[in-house]
Amino acid sequence: MQVTITSLEMLAPPAAMPRAVPADVRIDRAVDVSPEFARYLYGLVGGPWHWTDRLGWAREQWAEELAVPGTEFLVLVGDGQPLGYVHLQPQPREVDAQVEVRYFGLAEDAIGRGLGGLLLEHGVAAAWTMGERFSLAPITRVWVHTCSLDGPAALANYRARGFVECGTETEEPVVADAPLGSWRSLGGPVAGRPESRHLSEIVHASPRAVWNFASDPDNLPRWAAGLAQAPVRRRGEQLVVDSPMGEVTVEFVGANDLGVLDHVVTLPSGEAALNPLRVLEHPAGAELVFTVRQRDMTVAEFDRDCAAVAADLARLRTLVESSD
């Protein structure tokens, strides 16, 4: 899909003051915004419009960007919940400073109420006063870029607030046929589509030491509390363990040099489930990665299962590090 990116700028403050905020909404100004809140606003507003670049960011990446001095959010609030936001980020230079409107938009339910132009007006006014409010050099330029994947009114809204186009370019990024939507962008599961989660634990030991410890059946009750509660018994190639669910059998993949610890667990009902578990190399030593699959569980049950697996991996890490 070909995407057109348009850059716009404003080289002087608007002559008119921003319009008054209606009584049924308010605009909150926030600095020191947490990565959690910033990511929530990004998913809420951007979910309907192909905003996906930052969904895979680690918390540290969000924190690094939000730590830029002068970074500020204006959050539109109505009915006790966010309806949209403007993310402003100053860019100091030797003798002056610029401000980028990093992100701007409304939650889907707030579109069509005449709030977008109002919020942008207040965002622009805040951008032009950043120099004095944050002890920065004088602001000489406020700029933004938008693209054809954004809302259809975005470009017209920027022009109406006084922004002037200063450049265009085209790209052909790989994008989904349809936006994720706010629910999925914020991590919500899709009905009828079981979820998978990859849980990991960094271990300060060699991958071989981790694999050797975890693959030893006698160690299973020591770290896999959610699976084994008593010494392991052997039945041919299968391991028989007493679990919270009753007697289950476990069959690990054979010895290998790839760090694979996948195992099939057969429940008392006869249902067999493959549990992928890998030991990977890591700069700190090794990384355990366990894939938990939702299958027929409810969201609450899945969350509890993931929490139990995370606890097992943490216990395994502690045992390996103490025995290394």
C-alpha positions as CSV (number, residue, x, y, z in Angstrom):
1,M,0.0,0.0,0.0
2,Q,1.4,3.4,-0.9
3,V,1.2,5.9,1.9
4,T,1.7,9.7,1.5
5,I,3.4,11.5,4.4
6,T,2.8,15.2,4.7
7,S,4.9,17.5,6.9
8,L,3.4,20.8,8.0
9,E,4.8,23.7,10.0
10,M,3.9,26.9,11.7
11,L,6.5,29.7,12.0
12,A,4.6,32.1,14.2
13,P,1.9,31.8,16.9
14,P,-1.7,32.0,15.7
15,A,-3.2,35.5,16.0
16,A,-6.4,34.1,17.6
17,M,-6.6,32.6,21.1
18,P,-7.9,29.0,21.4
19,R,-11.6,28.7,21.8
20,A,-13.0,28.2,25.3
21,V,-13.4,24.6,26.5
22,P,-17.1,23.5,26.7
23,A,-18.4,22.8,30.2
24,D,-18.9,19.1,29.5
25,V,-15.1,18.5,28.8
26,R,-11.8,19.7,30.1
27,I,-8.2,19.7,28.9
28,D,-5.6,18.4,31.5
29,R,-2.0,19.3,31.0
30,A,0.4,16.5,32.1
31,V,4.2,16.2,32.3
32,D,6.2,13.2,33.6
33,V,3.7,11.0,31.8
34,S,4.2,7.3,32.6
35,P,4.9,4.8,29.8
36,E,1.8,2.9,30.7
37,F,-0.5,6.0,30.3
38,A,1.3,7.1,27.1
39,R,0.9,3.7,25.6
40,Y,-2.8,3.6,26.6
41,L,-3.5,6.9,24.8
42,Y,-1.5,5.7,21.8
43,G,-3.6,2.6,21.5
44,L,-6.9,4.2,22.3
45,V,-6.6,7.0,19.7
46,G,-4.5,5.2,17.1
47,G,-6.2,1.8,17.1
48,P,-8.7,2.8,14.4
49,W,-6.0,4.4,12.2
50,H,-3.1,2.0,11.7
51,W,-1.0,3.4,14.5
52,T,1.1,0.3,15.1
53,D,4.8,1.4,15.1
54,R,5.0,1.7,18.9
55,L,2.8,-1.2,20.0
56,G,5.9,-3.4,20.1
57,W,8.0,-0.9,22.1
58,A,9.5,-2.0,25.4
59,R,8.7,0.0,28.4
60,E,12.2,1.4,28.4
61,Q,11.8,2.8,24.9
62,W,8.7,4.7,26.0
63,A,10.4,5.9,29.1
64,E,13.4,7.2,27.1
65,E,11.2,9.3,24.8
66,L,9.0,10.6,27.6
67,A,12.1,11.7,29.5
68,V,13.0,14.4,26.9
69,P,12.8,17.7,28.9
70,G,9.7,19.6,28.2
71,T,7.7,16.7,26.9
72,E,4.0,17.4,27.6
73,F,0.6,15.9,27.0
74,L,-2.7,17.7,26.8
75,V,-5.4,15.2,27.5
76,L,-9.0,15.9,26.6
77,V,-11.3,14.4,29.3
78,G,-15.1,14.0,29.3
79,D,-17.4,11.8,31.2
80,G,-14.5,10.9,33.5
81,Q,-12.4,9.3,30.7
82,P,-9.8,10.4,28.1
83,L,-11.4,11.5,24.8
84,G,-8.1,12.4,23.0
85,Y,-4.7,13.9,23.4
86,V,-1.8,15.9,22.0
87,H,1.7,14.8,22.6
88,L,4.2,17.7,22.4
89,Q,8.0,17.3,22.3
90,P,10.4,20.2,22.2
91,Q,13.6,20.0,20.1
92,P,16.2,22.5,21.5
93,R,18.8,23.9,19.1
94,E,21.7,26.3,19.6
95,V,19.8,29.6,19.7
96,D,16.2,28.5,19.4
97,A,13.9,25.5,19.8
98,Q,11.2,23.7,17.8
99,V,8.3,21.7,19.0
100,E,6.9,18.6,17.3
101,V,3.3,17.6,17.7
102,R,4.3,13.9,18.0
103,Y,0.8,12.6,18.3
104,F,-2.7,14.1,18.2
105,G,-6.1,12.6,17.8
106,L,-9.4,11.7,19.4
107,A,-10.8,8.5,20.7
108,E,-13.3,6.9,18.3
109,D,-16.3,7.8,20.4
110,A,-15.3,11.4,20.5
111,I,-15.1,12.0,16.8
112,G,-17.8,14.1,15.2
113,R,-18.4,16.3,18.3
114,G,-16.3,19.2,17.1
115,L,-13.6,18.5,19.7
116,G,-10.7,17.8,17.4
117,G,-10.1,21.4,16.2
118,L,-10.6,22.7,19.8
119,L,-8.0,20.3,21.2
120,L,-5.5,21.1,18.5
121,E,-5.9,24.8,19.1
122,H,-5.0,24.4,22.7
123,G,-2.1,22.0,21.8
124,V,-0.7,24.6,19.4
125,A,-1.0,27.4,22.0
126,A,0.8,25.2,24.6
127,A,3.6,24.5,22.1
128,W,4.3,28.1,21.5
129,T,4.6,28.8,25.2
130,M,6.9,25.9,26.0
131,G,10.1,28.1,25.9
132,E,9.0,30.2,28.9
133,R,7.3,27.4,30.7
134,F,10.2,25.0,30.5
135,S,13.1,27.4,30.4
136,L,13.9,26.6,26.8
137,A,15.3,28.8,24.1
138,P,12.6,30.8,22.2
139,I,10.2,28.6,20.1
140,T,10.5,29.5,16.4
141,R,8.7,26.6,14.8
142,V,5.9,24.1,15.6
143,W,5.6,21.2,13.2
144,V,3.8,18.0,12.6
145,H,3.6,15.2,10.1
146,T,0.5,13.2,9.1
147,C,-0.1,10.5,6.6
148,S,-2.9,9.0,4.5
149,L,-3.4,6.3,7.0
150,D,-4.6,8.8,9.6
151,G,-8.2,10.0,10.0
152,P,-9.6,11.6,6.9
153,A,-10.0,15.0,8.6
154,A,-6.5,15.2,10.0
155,L,-4.9,17.1,7.2
156,A,-7.7,19.6,6.9
157,N,-7.7,20.1,10.7
158,Y,-4.0,21.0,10.7
159,R,-4.5,23.5,7.8
160,A,-7.4,25.1,9.5
161,R,-5.3,25.7,12.6
162,G,-2.6,27.6,10.6
163,F,-0.2,24.8,9.6
164,V,1.3,25.1,6.2
165,E,2.6,22.1,4.1
166,C,6.4,22.0,3.9
167,G,7.1,18.6,2.3
168,T,5.6,15.3,1.1
169,E,7.0,11.9,0.5
170,T,5.6,8.5,-0.3
171,E,6.4,5.1,1.3
172,E,5.1,1.6,0.8
173,P,5.0,0.1,4.3
174,V,3.6,-3.3,5.1
175,V,0.3,-2.7,6.8
176,A,-2.7,-4.8,7.6
177,D,-5.8,-4.6,5.4
178,A,-7.7,-3.1,8.3
179,P,-6.7,-1.2,11.5
180,L,-6.5,-3.2,14.7
181,G,-9.0,-1.1,16.5
182,S,-8.5,0.3,20.0
183,W,-9.4,-2.9,21.8
184,R,-6.8,-5.0,20.1
185,S,-4.2,-2.2,20.2
186,L,-4.6,-2.0,23.9
187,G,-4.0,-5.8,24.2
188,G,-7.6,-7.0,24.3
189,P,-8.2,-10.5,23.1
190,V,-10.5,-11.2,20.2
191,A,-13.5,-13.4,20.8
192,G,-13.2,-16.8,19.2
193,R,-9.5,-16.4,18.6
194,P,-7.4,-18.0,21.4
195,E,-4.4,-16.0,22.5
196,S,-0.7,-17.0,23.0
197,R,1.7,-15.2,25.3
198,H,5.5,-15.6,25.4
199,L,6.8,-15.4,28.9
200,S,10.5,-15.1,29.5
201,E,13.0,-15.1,32.3
202,I,16.7,-14.1,32.1
203,V,19.0,-16.5,33.8
204,H,22.6,-15.7,34.8
205,A,23.9,-19.0,33.7
206,S,25.0,-20.7,30.5
207,P,22.2,-22.1,28.2
208,R,23.6,-25.6,28.6
209,A,23.4,-25.3,32.4
210,V,19.8,-24.1,32.2
211,W,18.9,-26.9,29.8
212,N,20.6,-29.6,31.8
213,F,18.8,-28.6,35.0
214,A,15.3,-28.1,33.5
215,S,15.5,-31.3,31.5
216,D,16.3,-33.4,34.5
217,P,13.0,-35.1,35.5
218,D,14.0,-35.2,39.2
219,N,14.1,-31.4,39.2
220,L,10.6,-31.0,37.8
221,P,8.8,-30.8,41.2
222,R,11.3,-28.3,42.4
223,W,10.4,-25.6,39.8
224,A,7.1,-26.6,38.1
225,A,4.8,-26.3,41.0
226,G,1.8,-25.9,38.8
227,L,2.5,-29.2,37.2
228,A,4.4,-31.6,39.6
229,Q,3.8,-31.8,43.4
230,A,5.6,-35.1,44.2
231,P,8.6,-37.1,42.9
232,V,8.4,-38.0,39.3
233,R,7.7,-41.6,38.3
234,R,8.7,-43.1,34.9
235,R,6.5,-45.0,32.6
236,G,8.7,-45.8,29.5
237,E,9.5,-42.5,27.8
238,Q,6.8,-40.7,29.8
239,L,7.0,-39.0,33.2
240,V,4.1,-39.5,35.5
241,V,3.5,-36.7,38.1
242,D,0.8,-35.9,40.6
243,S,-0.4,-32.4,39.8
244,P,-3.2,-30.1,41.1
245,M,-5.3,-31.5,38.3
246,G,-4.7,-35.2,39.2
247,E,-2.2,-37.6,37.7
248,V,-0.8,-36.4,34.4
249,T,2.0,-37.6,32.1
250,V,4.7,-35.4,30.7
251,E,6.9,-36.3,27.7
252,F,9.8,-34.0,26.9
253,V,11.5,-33.8,23.5
254,G,14.7,-35.8,23.3
255,A,18.2,-34.5,24.0
256,N,19.3,-31.8,21.6
257,D,21.7,-29.0,21.2
258,L,19.1,-26.4,20.2
259,G,17.8,-25.5,23.7
260,V,14.4,-27.1,23.0
261,L,12.5,-28.2,26.0
262,D,9.1,-28.6,24.5
263,H,6.9,-31.1,26.3
264,V,3.5,-32.7,25.9
265,V,1.3,-32.8,29.0
266,T,-1.5,-35.3,28.9
267,L,-4.3,-34.4,31.4
268,P,-6.5,-36.8,33.4
269,S,-9.2,-36.2,30.8
270,G,-6.9,-37.6,28.1
271,E,-6.4,-34.2,26.4
272,A,-2.8,-33.6,25.3
273,A,-1.3,-30.2,25.2
274,L,2.1,-29.2,23.7
275,N,4.0,-26.6,25.8
276,P,6.8,-24.9,23.9
277,L,9.8,-24.1,26.1
278,R,13.1,-22.9,24.8
279,V,16.5,-22.0,26.3
280,L,18.1,-19.2,24.2
281,E,21.4,-17.5,24.4
282,H,21.4,-14.1,26.0
283,P,24.1,-11.5,26.7
284,A,23.5,-12.0,30.4
285,G,23.6,-15.8,30.0
286,A,20.4,-17.5,29.0
287,E,16.8,-16.7,28.4
288,L,13.9,-19.1,29.1
289,V,10.9,-18.6,26.8
290,F,7.6,-20.4,27.5
291,T,4.7,-20.0,25.2
292,V,1.3,-20.2,27.0
293,R,-1.7,-20.9,24.8
294,Q,-5.2,-20.0,25.8
295,R,-7.1,-22.9,24.3
296,D,-10.5,-23.2,25.9
297,M,-9.8,-21.0,28.9
298,T,-11.6,-17.8,29.8
299,V,-9.5,-14.7,29.9
300,A,-9.4,-14.8,33.7
301,E,-8.3,-18.5,33.6
302,F,-5.7,-17.7,31.0
303,D,-4.3,-14.8,33.1
304,R,-4.1,-17.1,36.1
305,D,-2.3,-19.8,34.0
306,C,0.2,-17.2,32.7
307,A,0.8,-16.0,36.3
308,A,1.5,-19.6,37.4
309,V,3.9,-20.2,34.6
310,A,5.7,-16.9,35.2
311,A,6.2,-18.0,38.9
312,D,7.5,-21.4,37.8
313,L,10.1,-19.7,35.4
314,A,11.2,-17.4,38.2
315,R,11.6,-20.3,40.5
316,L,13.6,-22.2,37.9
317,R,15.9,-19.2,37.4
318,T,16.6,-19.0,41.1
319,L,17.4,-22.7,41.4
320,V,19.7,-22.7,38.4
321,E,21.6,-19.6,39.5
322,S,22.0,-20.9,43.1
323,S,23.3,-24.2,41.8
324,D,25.6,-22.8,39.1
